[in-house]
Amino acid sequence: MALISFTDRGLYCEQGDFYIDPWKPVRRAVITHGHADHSRTGNQFYFAHTDSYRIMKWRLGQDISLQTAGYNQSLNINGVSVTLYPAGHIIGSAQVRVEYKGEVWVVSGDYKIEDDGVTVPFEPVKCHTFITESTFGLPIYQWKPQAEIISNIHDWVLKNRAQGRYSVLSAYSLGKSQRLVHALAQLGHKFYAHGSVYYMNEVIKEIMPFPHVHYLRPETPKDEVKDGIIMIPPSAINTPWIRKWAPHSLGMCSGWMQVRGAQRRRNADAGFPFSDHADWPGLLEAIKATGASQVYATHGFTAALSRFLREEYHLDAGIVKTAFGEDEE
């Protein structure tokens, strides 16, 4: 019997009677991180990393039953050892190591291997079977260092300011927004945020020290805002809310900006390939570091990645169909 099976409710460990990131309600759910496609409502009991506590309570409700642990701390669930390790994806993100009678599986959740200065960096975990994401599992996706992208955004903001335009950055409210604010604040920028970004940053400030972000209100002085950066979620693009701040230049921060034409299709004035997921080299590096002989690819370019692992690395590689998406992209 496989230690983790693939069901219509999610990744299931029968020996421990728990699910990992279930997409349908279950009794016991181990959660890798707080993004909406991995952390859902309706479960009876939750287990996640300590830094996900406030995030999950904010998003799922204060009344959820949530137990937490730090990294490298093991929990025994019905005789199965469950340990969380850093995934480097967002604050509180974790890989889930599951061990039973000497067999070890690791469920990665989402991850990236570059140290972003905010999230606890990814830590490879040795295992027999590794379940990996493959959001950007094609060779075309190869990220530039974060410092280079931040420098490009900085120059773009200064250019907009010189032209009398507001600088609007679109980035997911949990994850990329924190990385952008943390890095750009060190270059002297201040921030004015849409409500969803502002309130999530207020939650993050309860977890760790974090730069101040102003809540952007209709009455906020326009001259004051022009000297800063407006932070919005992708859902606010082309809405009456953002049209108030004209003229503006829209910069989209997403891994999809790596592909030519994506910026134009999304009506962005500038595209910055900035992602909380591993790129192609990152995926391969992480997989090799586990020493796993069996690998399952999930959500993303699963067929391309699994085929490469079989043909080039001679691994037993397959595909897992899940309800995980690219919600954070």
N, C-alpha and C positions, 0 to 999 in steps of 0.2 A: 504494500500500500504506500503510495506517495505521501510524503510528509505534508505537502500542500496540494490540494486538488483545485480544479477550476470549475466553479459552479455558476449558476445563473444569478446568484446573489453576490458573488465575489470570490476572492482567494480564501480557501477554507482549510484549516488544520483540524482534521477530525480527532486526532489524538488529544488535542488540547481543547477542542470544541470552541474555537474562536475564528473569526474572519479578519482579514487584513484589508482595510479600505473598502468595505462592502458598499455596493451601490443600491442595495435594497435593505430594509430594516432587518436587523438580527439581534440576538441576545447580547453577544459580547463582540466588540469591535476594537481591533488594534489599529490606530490611525497613524499614518506616516507624516502627515502635515496638514495645515489648516486650510488649504485651497478647497474650493467648493466641490470639485470633482472627486476629491479623495476623502473629504470630511463632510458627511451628510447627516441630516436629521433622522430621527426615528429609531435609533439603536437604544437598547436598554442600558448597557454599560459600555463606557469608552476607556481606552488606555492610550496615552500619547506621551510625548516628551514634555517636560516641565515648562519649557518656553512656549509650548502650544496652548497652555492652560487658558490664558486670558484671551488669546485669539479665538479659540473654539467656544469659550463661554460667550464672547461677544457675537459670534456668528450663529451659533446653534441654540443659544439660550442659557441663562444662568442656572436653570434647574436641571441641566443634564448631569448624569452620574459619571464623573470623569476622574480617573486615577492617573497619576503621572509618575514618571521616573526620569532621572538624568541619563546622560549617555554612559554606556558601559555598566549600567546597573541592570541586573537580571531580575526577572519576575517569573515565578513558577506558576504556570496555568495548567492545572490538572496533570502535572508531571512533565510538562513541556517547558523548556527554558526559553524565555523570550527576552531579548536584549536589544536596546536601541543604540544605533551608532550614527554619527553625523552624516547627513546627506549633502550638505552644502547648498541646498536648493533655496530655502527661505529660512527665516528665523523659526526655530523649533522643528525643522524638518529632520526626519530620521529614516535610516534603513532599519528593517526589522530582521534580526537574526533569530532563527527558530531552530532549536536543537532538541532531538529526541533519540535516545539510545545510540548516540554517536553520529547520527546523521544530521547534517547542517544545511539549511536552506537560508538564503538571504533575499528578502523582497526590498528592492531599492526605493520604491516609491518614485519620486522625481529627484534628480540630482544634477549637480555640476561639480567639476573638480577644481575650478579656479577659486582661489581665496578672494572673496569680494570685500573683505574688511568689516562686514556686518554679521554674516552668518558663520557659525562654527564650520570650519572647512571639512570637506568630504574626507572620510576615512575608509580605505578599502578593508573589506572583511573577508577572510578566507572562508570558503564554503564548498560544498559539493555541487549545489545547484543555485544558480543566480537568476532571479527574475529582474530584468532590466527594462527601464523605459527606452524608447527609441524615437522620441518626438522629432529629433533632428538627425535621424539615422541615415544620412546620405553624405557622401564625400564632399558635396558642395558646401555643406555647413561647417565652416571653420572660423571660429571667432577670433577677432583681434583682441589683444590684452585690454582689460577694463580701463586702465589708465589712458590708453590711446583714444578709446571711445569717449571717455569723459572729457578729454582735451578737445575733441572735435565738437562736442556739445557746448562746451565753454566758448569756443570761438564763434559758434553759430549764434549763441545768445548775445554776445558782444556785437555781432554784425546786425542783428535785429534791433538792438538798442540804438545803434547809430542811425538806423533807418526809421526810427520812431515806431517800431512794431512791437507788440507784445509777443513774448516767447511762450508758447504753449507746448508742454511735453505730455504726451500720452503714454501712460505706463500703468500696468495693473496695480491696484491699490495695495495689495499685499505681496511684497517681494521686491520687484524692480523699483517701486517708488522709494522704498527705504534705501536701497543701494544708491539711487540717484541723488537723493537728498543728502545722504551721508557724505558722498564723494564731492558733490558740487558745493556743499557748504564750506568745505575746506578751501575752495577757491574764492570765497567771499560772497557767494550768491545767497539770496533770501527767497522764500517760497510762499506762494499763495495757492491754496488748494481747494478743489472741489470737495464737497462734503464727504464723499466716500473715502477719498484719500486722507483728508484731514482727520476724520474719526479713527481710521485705522492707525494713523501715526500716533494719535493719542493713546491707543492701546499699546503700541510698541513702546512708548515712553514709560509705561508701567513695567516693562520687562527689562529695559536697558536704557542707558543715557542716549539721548537722541536730539538732533538739532530741532529748533523751533520751526513750526510750519504755521503760517497764518491762515485762518479760515477766510476764504474769499467770499465776501458778501457784496450785494448790489451797491451798498453805500461805501465800500472800500474806495479810497481816493485813487483815481485812475493814474495820476502821476506817480504815486507810490508803487503801484503794481507794475508799471512800465520798467522800473528798476529791478524787478525780480523775475521769477520764473513761475508761470501758472502750471500747476500739476493737475491733470485730469485722468480719469479712467477712459478706456477706449469707448465705453458706452456714451460718453458725453460729447463725442465728436459730432459735428453737424447738428447740434441741438440749439434751441433758442438761448440756453444758458451761456454757451461759449460764444455765440454770435455777439453778445453784449460787449465782448472784449475785442473790438476791431479798431484798427487793422492788426491782425496777428499772423504769425507764422507757426504752423503746426509741425512739430517734430514727433515722429512715432518711434518708440523704443520697443523693438521686437526682433526676435531671431528671424522672423519671416522677411525682414528688410534685407537679408543677405541676398535674396533672389531679385534679379533685375525685373522691374515692372511692378513689384509689390507696393512700392511707395506710391506710384501713380494710381494703382487700383484702389488704394485706400485713401486717396485724396490728401496725402500728406505733402507738405512742402519740403520736408527733410526726413530721411529714414536712417535710423541708427541701429545696426544689428547688435542688439543688447538683450541677452536672454538669461533666464535662471535655469536653463537646461544645459546639459553637456552637449558639445558639438561632436562631430564624427570622431576626431582624434580622442576626445575626452571619453566617449563611450568605449572605444577600443581599449584605452588605457585602463579604465575602471574594470572592465570585464577581465582583462588579462591579470590584473592585480588580485582578483578573487581566487585565482587558481581553480575555478569551477570547471568541471568536465561537462556539465550540462547547463545550458543557458536558454531561458525563455525570454523573448522580446515582446513587449506590450506597448500599446498606444503610440502610434507614429509610423515610421517607415519600417514596420516589422519584417516584411518579406525581404527587403534589401539587406537589413542587418543580419538576420538569421542565415540567409544564404551565404553572405560573406564569412560568417563565423564557421559555417560548415566547410566551405571550400578552401579558405585560407588558413584557418586555425584548427581545422579538423575536430571541431567540438560537436557534441550532440546538441544542436540548436533548433528550437521550435518557436511557435508563435502562440501567444495567449490573447484571445479576444476579451476585452474588458469594456467597461463603460467610462473609463477615464478619458478625458479629453485634453485639449490644450487651453483650459479655462484661463490659465495665467498668461497665455500668449495673446 
